[in-house]
C-alpha cells in the first residue's frame, strides 16, 4: 500500500520494515495480536535502551500507520496505538555552512574540474553546483535521469517524495557545469554501463544504475578536506540547509523556498527561519553597542 498507493520512497519502505521487525522481535505475541499494553511496554524498553525521542516517535508513527492499515482492511477490530502519546523530540536546528565555506567548496570543485578535466572531477563539480543551486535531497540528485536536464534550459525536472514532480531553477554556474559534464559523458566510452544505467545523469555500474547517496557523501567529504573544511562538518544535506538558509538571508520568499525544497508543509521550511533568528540574536549580542553595557 505504501509503495503502490502512496508512492513512498524505497528508504521509507525499508525504514518501516525495520521498525516492524524490531517490534516483532521485542514483543511476546504476533503483530496481529498485539494490544496497547504490549506497545507501551515495547516503547518503555526502547526508551531504556537509550534511543532518542525522535527515534521513539518514528517507531510509534510506523506502528500507527501499520495498525491504521490493518483496521481499515478489516484485519483488526481496533487500533491498539490509539491513546498512546508520541514522545516530543526537540527539533534541533540544522547545522549551516557559511557562504564563505560554500564558496570555497565550489571554487575547489571548479578548479579541479578545469585542471583535471576528467569525468570524475567534472561530475563532482556538477553535483556540488546542483546541490547548492537547487537544494535537492541527495536521493533526488542521484536518481535524476538525463531527461531531467534540457539543454540550455535554466531548470531541471525533479521527482521527489511521494512521486511528486517539481520544476527547480538552476543558476548560470550550475548550467555551465552541467553542460561540460554532460558533454564529457557523451564523448567518452560508455563501456561497462548497462543500457539502463545510461539513462541516469550520474550513472554507476551498481545495481541501481546510478550513484548511491553514500557515494555522493564520500565525494563531498573528500572535497571538503581539499577545501580546508572539516569533513565531519559537511554532507549533502548540509548543502540543502545552506541553500535554504542563504536564500532566506538574502530576502527570498519562504513559500518560494518551500516549493523549491519540495516540502509539502510550510512548517517544515520554517525551521530555516529559526536558524536565521539565532544568527540575528548572536549578531545583535556581539555587535550592538548597548549589548555590552
C-alpha positions in Angstrom: 0.0 0.0 0.0 2.8 2.5 0.9 4.7 1.7 -2.3 1.8 1.3 -4.7 -0.7 3.8 -3.5 1.3 6.4 -1.7 4.5 6.2 -3.8 6.7 6.1 -0.7 10.4 6.2 -1.3 12.5 3.0 -1.1 14.2 4.3 2.0 10.8 4.9 3.7 9.7 1.3 2.9 13.0 -0.1 4.3 12.6 2.0 7.5 9.0 0.9 8.1 10.0 -2.8 7.6 12.9 -2.4 10.0 10.7 -0.8 12.7 8.1 -3.5 12.4 10.7 -6.3 12.5 12.1 -4.7 15.7 8.7 -4.6 17.2 8.1 -8.2 16.4 11.4 -9.2 18.0 10.6 -7.4 21.2 7.0 -8.5 21.9 5.7 -11.9 23.1 2.9 -12.1 20.6 2.4 -11.7 16.8 1.8 -8.3 15.3 -1.9 -9.1 14.7 -2.4 -10.0 18.4 -0.5 -7.0 20.0 -2.6 -4.9 22.4 -2.0 -1.4 23.8 -0.1 -2.7 26.9 2.3 -4.6 24.6 3.0 -1.5 22.7 3.5 0.6 25.8 5.9 -2.0 27.3 7.8 -2.0 24.0 8.2 1.8 24.0 9.4 1.7 27.6 12.0 -0.9 26.5 13.1 1.2 23.6 13.5 4.2 25.9 15.5 2.3 28.5 17.9 1.2 25.7 18.7 4.9 25.2 17.1 5.5 21.8 16.4 9.2 21.2 12.9 10.7 21.5 13.0 11.2 17.7 13.6 7.6 17.1 10.9 6.6 19.5 8.5 8.9 17.8 9.4 7.5 14.4 8.8 3.9 15.6 5.4 4.9 17.1 4.5 6.6 13.8 5.3 3.4 11.9 3.0 1.4 14.3 0.3 4.0 14.0 0.3 3.7 10.2 0.5 -0.1 10.3 -2.4 -0.6 12.6 -4.5 2.0 10.9 -4.0 0.0 7.7 -4.9 -3.3 9.4 -8.0 -1.7 10.9 -9.1 -0.2 7.5 -8.6 -3.6 5.9 -10.7 -5.4 8.5 -7.8 -7.4 9.8 -8.3 -6.0 13.3 -11.3 -4.6 15.0 -9.4 -1.9 16.8 -6.3 0.2 16.6 -4.1 -0.5 19.7 -2.0 2.6 19.1 -5.0 4.9 19.9 -4.4 6.7 23.1 -0.6 6.4 23.1 1.1 9.7 23.1 4.1 10.3 20.9 7.3 11.5 22.6 8.0 15.1 21.8 11.5 15.3 20.4 13.3 18.6 20.5 13.8 19.9 17.0 17.5 20.6 16.6 18.5 23.4 14.3 20.3 22.2 11.3 24.0 22.9 11.0 24.7 25.6 8.4 27.7 26.1 6.2 28.7 29.8 5.8 28.6 31.4 2.4 32.4 31.6 2.5 32.7 27.9 3.2 30.3 27.1 0.3 32.2 29.4 -2.0 35.5 27.7 -1.1 33.9 24.3 -1.8 32.6 25.4 -5.2 35.9 27.0 -6.1 37.8 23.8 -5.3 35.5 21.7 -7.3 35.7 24.2 -10.2 39.5 24.4 -10.1 39.8 20.6 -10.1 37.4 20.3 -13.0 39.4 22.8 -15.0 42.7 21.3 -14.1 42.0 17.6 -14.5 39.1 17.7 -16.9 38.4 14.1 -16.2 34.9 12.7 -15.8 35.1 12.3 -12.0 36.2 15.9 -11.4 33.6 17.2 -13.9 30.9 15.1 -12.2 31.9 16.3 -8.7 31.7 19.9 -9.9 28.3 19.4 -11.5 26.9 17.7 -8.4 28.1 20.4 -6.0 26.8 23.1 -8.2 23.4 21.4 -8.5 23.1 20.7 -4.8 23.8 24.3 -3.8 21.8 25.8 -6.7 18.7 23.7 -6.1 18.6 22.3 -2.5 17.8 18.9 -3.8 17.7 15.9 -1.5 20.7 13.6 -2.2 18.3 10.8 -3.2 16.7 13.2 -5.7 20.1 14.1 -7.1 21.4 10.6 -7.7 18.1 9.5 -9.3 18.0 12.3 -11.8 17.5 10.9 -15.3 19.4 12.6 -18.2 16.0 13.7 -19.5 15.6 15.9 -16.4 18.1 18.3 -17.9 17.1 20.1 -21.0 20.0 21.5 -23.0 20.4 25.2 -22.2 17.3 25.4 -20.1 17.6 27.1 -16.7 15.8 24.5 -14.7 15.5 20.7 -14.0 12.6 18.4 -13.5 12.7 16.6 -10.1 10.6 13.7 -8.9 10.6 14.0 -5.1 8.8 12.3 -2.2 5.5 10.7 -3.0 6.5 10.8 -6.7 5.6 14.5 -6.8 7.2 16.4 -9.6 8.5 19.9 -9.4 10.5 22.3 -11.6 13.6 23.7 -9.9 15.6 26.6 -11.4 19.3 26.5 -12.0 21.8 29.3 -11.8 24.3 30.0 -14.5 27.2 28.3 -12.8 25.2 25.1 -12.4 24.1 25.2 -16.0 27.7 25.6 -17.3 29.0 22.8 -15.0 26.2 20.5 -16.2 26.8 21.3 -19.8 30.5 20.5 -19.6 29.9 17.3 -17.6 27.2 16.0 -20.0 29.4 16.8 -23.0 32.2 14.8 -21.5 29.8 11.9 -20.7 28.6 11.9 -24.3 32.1 11.9 -25.8 33.6 9.2 -23.6 33.1 5.4 -24.0 30.1 4.1 -22.1 31.6 0.6 -21.9 30.8 -1.1 -18.6 27.5 0.7 -18.1 24.3 -1.1 -18.9 21.8 0.4 -21.3 19.5 1.1 -18.3 22.4 2.9 -16.5 22.9 5.3 -19.5 19.6 6.9 -18.8 20.9 8.4 -15.5 22.6 11.8 -15.1 25.1 10.3 -12.6 25.4 6.6 -13.8 27.1 3.8 -12.0 27.9 0.2 -12.5 26.0 -0.7 -9.3 22.7 -2.4 -9.1 20.6 0.8 -9.3 22.4 2.0 -12.4 23.2 5.4 -10.7 25.4 6.6 -7.9 24.3 6.0 -4.3 23.8 8.7 -1.7 26.6 7.2 0.3 28.9 7.6 -2.7 28.0 11.2 -3.0 28.6 11.8 0.7 32.1 10.3 0.3 32.8 12.6 -2.7 31.7 15.6 -0.7 33.8 14.7 2.4 36.9 14.3 0.2 36.2 17.7 -1.5 35.7 19.3 1.9 39.1 18.1 3.1 40.7 19.6 0.0 38.8 22.9 0.7 40.1 23.2 4.2 36.7 22.4 5.7 36.4 19.7 8.3 34.9 16.6 6.5 32.6 15.9 9.5 31.0 19.3 9.0 29.7 18.5 5.6 27.1 16.3 4.0 24.7 16.5 1.0 22.0 17.6 3.4 24.2 20.4 4.8 24.3 21.9 1.3 20.5 21.7 1.2 20.4 23.6 4.5 22.8 26.1 3.1 20.7 26.6 0.0 17.6 27.4 2.1 19.3 29.5 4.8 21.3 31.6 2.4 18.3 32.3 0.2 16.2 33.4 3.1 19.1 35.5 4.4 19.1 37.4 1.1 15.4 38.1 1.2 13.8 35.1 -0.6 10.2 34.4 0.0 9.5 31.4 2.3 6.8 30.0 0.1 9.2 30.0 -2.9 11.9 28.2 -0.9 9.2 25.7 0.3 8.4 24.9 -3.4 12.0 24.5 -4.4 12.8 22.2 -1.5 9.7 20.1 -2.2 8.2 20.5 1.3 4.5 19.6 1.4 4.1 21.6 4.6 5.4 25.2 5.2 6.1 24.4 8.8 9.0 22.1 7.7 10.5 25.0 5.8 10.1 27.4 8.8 12.9 25.7 10.7 15.3 27.7 8.5 13.8 31.0 9.8 14.7 29.7 13.3 18.3 29.4 12.1 18.2 33.0 10.9 16.7 34.2 14.2 19.5 32.5 16.1 22.1 34.2 13.9 20.4 37.6 14.3 20.3 37.2 18.1 24.0 36.4 18.1 24.8 39.3 15.8 22.9 41.8 18.0 24.6 40.4 21.1 28.0 40.7 19.6 27.7 43.9 17.6 25.1 46.1 19.1 26.8 48.9 21.1 24.3 48.7 24.0 24.6 44.9 24.4 28.0 45.3 26.2 27.0 47.7 28.8 
